[in-house]
């Protein structure tokens, strides 16, 4: 989630999340995370665990069974 950010940026975001998230999610009944990693980030930011629901992105993997050979797109 912090790709390309400096550690100072990352620390600032974590601190801001801890300060702001408690106020933002106070009235929410649920907060959606895409996976366990994101859920842990929300917990670390102060979101109560009981408010977090994991709902992964829906992707039909069978749509990607017949991909072109590796390098074909680059060659084209």
Kinemage of the C-alpha trace (Angstrom):
@kinemage 1
@onewidth
@group {chain A} dominant
@subgroup {mainchain}
@vectorlist {calphas} color= white
{ca unk a 1} P 0.000 0.000 0.000
{ca unk a 2} L 2.912 2.364 0.545
{ca unk a 3} L 4.818 1.623 -2.649
{ca unk a 4} L 7.067 4.496 -3.669
{ca unk a 5} L 6.632 6.438 -0.449
{ca unk a 6} L 9.379 7.437 1.905
{ca unk a 7} L 9.328 6.169 5.467
{ca unk a 8} L 8.423 9.702 6.627
{ca unk a 9} L 5.388 9.691 4.314
{ca unk a 10} L 4.438 6.259 5.583
{ca unk a 11} L 4.776 7.306 9.228
{ca unk a 12} L 2.730 10.448 8.564
{ca unk a 13} L -0.027 8.418 6.906
{ca unk a 14} L -0.115 5.934 9.788
{ca unk a 15} L -0.345 8.762 12.335
{ca unk a 16} L -3.028 10.555 10.320
{ca unk a 17} L -5.004 7.316 9.930
{ca unk a 18} L -4.922 6.761 13.702
{ca unk a 19} L -6.114 10.285 14.417
{ca unk a 20} L -8.745 10.593 11.708
{ca unk a 21} L -10.052 7.049 11.317
{ca unk a 22} L -11.473 6.868 14.832
{ca unk a 23} L -13.627 9.913 14.122
{ca unk a 24} L -14.597 8.823 10.621
{ca unk a 25} L -15.631 5.250 11.456
{ca unk a 26} L -17.232 6.034 14.819
{ca unk a 27} L -20.762 5.965 13.369
{ca unk a 28} L -20.094 3.291 10.732
{ca unk a 29} L -21.562 -0.117 11.390
{ca unk a 30} L -19.007 -1.864 9.120
{ca unk a 31} L -15.764 -1.068 7.305
{ca unk a 32} L -14.831 -3.122 4.234
{ca unk a 33} L -11.330 -4.527 3.752
{ca unk a 34} L -10.287 -6.378 0.604
{ca unk a 35} L -8.063 -8.895 2.410
{ca unk a 36} L -6.460 -9.803 5.750
{ca unk a 37} L -3.530 -7.459 5.133
{ca unk a 38} L -5.841 -4.502 4.673
{ca unk a 39} L -7.887 -5.559 7.718
{ca unk a 40} L -4.705 -5.542 9.825
{ca unk a 41} L -3.903 -2.044 8.543
{ca unk a 42} L -7.368 -0.866 9.550
{ca unk a 43} L -6.967 -2.409 13.006
{ca unk a 44} L -3.571 -0.717 13.364
{ca unk a 45} L -5.240 2.560 12.368
{ca unk a 46} L -7.701 2.163 15.238
{ca unk a 47} L -10.725 0.627 13.532
{ca unk a 48} L -12.360 -1.870 15.924
{ca unk a 49} L -11.944 -5.435 14.669
{ca unk a 50} L -15.663 -6.163 15.063
{ca unk a 51} L -16.480 -3.426 12.511
{ca unk a 52} L -14.243 -4.913 9.789
{ca unk a 53} L -15.699 -7.180 7.124
{ca unk a 54} L -13.474 -8.737 4.448
{ca unk a 55} L -15.050 -8.570 0.992
{ca unk a 56} L -12.512 -9.495 -1.704
{ca unk a 57} L -12.732 -8.040 -5.192
{ca unk a 58} L -14.773 -10.254 -7.454
{ca unk a 59} L -12.727 -11.562 -10.376
{ca unk a 60} L -13.748 -14.490 -12.551
{ca unk a 61} L -10.380 -16.232 -13.007
{ca unk a 62} L -11.713 -18.409 -15.817
{ca unk a 63} L -11.682 -15.269 -18.010
{ca unk a 64} L -7.894 -15.477 -17.882
{ca unk a 65} L -7.363 -19.181 -18.677
{ca unk a 66} L -6.347 -18.588 -22.319
{ca unk a 67} L -3.859 -15.756 -22.156
{ca unk a 68} L -1.414 -15.077 -24.974
{ca unk a 69} L 2.093 -16.486 -24.523
{ca unk a 70} L 4.462 -14.499 -22.335
{ca unk a 71} L 6.074 -11.692 -24.307
{ca unk a 72} L 3.455 -11.693 -27.102
{ca unk a 73} L 2.036 -8.312 -26.122
{ca unk a 74} L 5.478 -6.763 -25.825
{ca unk a 75} L 6.439 -8.179 -29.226
{ca unk a 76} L 3.249 -6.835 -30.820
